[in-house]
Amino acid sequence: MKRHIQDNTSKSLLTETDTSTRREFLSQSGNVVAGSVLSGIALHRAYAGENNTIRLALVGCGGRGSGAVGNALSSKTGPTRLIAMADVFEDKQTRSYNALSKQFGDQVDVPPERRFLGFDAYRKAVDCLRPGDVMIQATHSAFRPTHVAYAVKKGINVFMEKSFAPDPGGTKDILRIGEEAKKKNLKMGCGLMCRHSYSRRALIEKIRDGAMGQIQLIRAYRMDPGARMGPFKGGQSELMWQIRRPYFFLWVSSAWFIEMMIHQVDECCWIKDGWPVKAEGLGGREPNSDDCSQNLHTYAIEYTFADGTKAMVNSRNQGNCHNEFATFVHGTKCAAQFSGNVHAPTVHIYKDQRTDKNDITWQPPKENMSPYQVEWDELLSAIREDQPYNEVERAAYANLASIMGRAAIHSGRIITWDEMLASDFKFCSSGRSPVENVADFTYDSPAPVQADAQGRYPVPTPGKWTEI
């Protein structure tokens, strides 16, 4: 499978045969997780021996899933071992297994009989686990609620990647599953790693202490050349073809905007310590584009919070334009940068409203551990110490806020938080899809959206489109 991924402020290129991953496992795992130790965590002695190894099952063997396994196996909180893998694509599973085995050796104990393939493979992988173990759910978000529900039913802890569902109905399913997990005292980690950044936590503390005054405005950007998708030419399963291209289809994994921007939306809500009450915005496609995907190429969302303050979230995916990847905060006293390029912990406070590097007055100590590692160390420590740990509600609400902004642009109207909480809309049971439930998929199932004669897929049209 062809892979060519770059992600920085100067250029970004993503081939349609693969998807960008926030966990570039092969290139990053060796230098960001080796030797990591989460300071201040006391480990329970009962977990010192091999008999108390936390076992892992990986469901979804792409870059994100492989990276999550890498973080789990690198944790110094206690012994961990990968014992099962599941995917619908054998080539992805094989690449993941080979890379993980090469790096982690005996910690990867997944013989052929525990490498499961197919739409029911997740069940077989979870069934290999025992109480106290963890399912890593890293497929595309359409399948997240179904797979996580099964793990919780079986009494298994879960780490799930973002995004968490492609639609409001799926997000509400995740919320219900999270509540069931609480009742069972299961630990649930969610892949919004910026919440585990020491630098960002330090700035949040400054904000809560009033160092910036009242927060008036937040500006979040992710603007780069993006990617385009060619037409479906037939000759293969259209369903499997779409699943291999999750960033280009709304039903598979929320499409480009949310897959790329959910972190920035979550940062805005974290800074405001609340969820937006409404969203409106504008978006559009590149003129004369031959992109056959469902994506718009620009998204500009204005979120309004309960106190009337605003967050502006901007995404543009077009070449030969100004690029930016950052989040800025403006208070009544001064401004700050909250996040930097490719989620870097570029965090500091400025002396006034000018976000100029020469005007920095405060910055936290340099981070010495990747937030990807911290989120795993905290989850595994909670399991070993049997401490409450459930990130589902805030992750699901961040997902819902992201969908609210996307829906405002796609529909061309103001969308309220109350509407989102009331909506049960699902792409695969909306009447627009020949498939009612992703849990019933087989390799022979029809695709939820169908291409026209030119291989193009339905694009949201304001004034006509609904997704809540």
Secondary structure, DSSP 8 states (H G I E B T S, - for coil): -----EESSS-EE--TTS---S--HHHHHHHHTTT---TT----GGGSSGGG-EEEEEES-SHHHHHHHHHHHH-SSS-EEEEEEEES-HHHHHHHHHHHHHHHGGGB---GGGEEESTTHHHHHHTT--TT-EEEE-S-GGGHHHHHHHHHHTT-EEEE-S---SSHHHHHHHHHHHHHHHHTT--EEES-GGGG-HHHHHHHHHHHTTTT-SEEEEEEEEEE----------SS-HHHHHHT-GGG-HHHHSHHHHHHHHHHHHHHHHHHTS--SEEEEEEE--TT----SS--SEEEEEEE-TTS-EEEEEEEE-SSS--EEEEEEEESS-EEEEE-GGG----EEESSS---GGGEEE------S-HHHHHHHHHHHHHHHT---B-HHHHHHHHHHHHHHHHHHHHTS-EEHHHHHH----GGGSSS-S-S-GGG--TT---SS---TTS------TTT----
